[in-house]
Amino acid sequence: MEVEVNIDGETFGQKLYAMDFRNKAIKEPTYVEINKAQQRCLVKAIAMAGLGLNLYQGEDLPTGETIKRNGISKEQQEERQKLGVKKAAYFSLLAQVSKATGKTPDELKKLAGERVNAEYAGSQLSVLETYEYGIKALQDILAESKAG
């Protein structure tokens, strides 16, 4: 499935396969499985646009002050921008560390994730914090590879 959402002239797209309960692609999906995949894909695209961020942050209903004419509050726009910057920094550093260490990005993501989970076990981290701590973990991996 492929879905594109256009919000204020900016297009956000996502692709998603029809998957089974093991998250494996289904070769011949039924109409129900196709519909579920389309709905999930739509939600992912909407989330990438930053809509629904207030629900993720624990607010049930935004107040009138936080709603802009286009439906995205200033706070949501700022949060989306911060997240985009951190995400870009993370993936840029991931490529740099991969090149320096010879490890694949998937291996490095797993290593960084293990370090973050070990250090912040039991903590409820936001997506932004996860990228921040992931960046620190990748910097540590890079420093260790240069040291020895």
Secondary structure, 3 states (H helix, E strand, C coil): CEEEEEECCEEEEEECCCECCCCCECCCCCHHHHHHHHHHHHHHHHHHCCCCHHHHCCCCCCCHHHCCCCCCCHHHHHHHHHHHHHHHHHHHHHHHHHHHHCCCHHHHHHHHHHHHHHHCCCCCCCHHHHHHHHHHHHHHHHHHHHHC
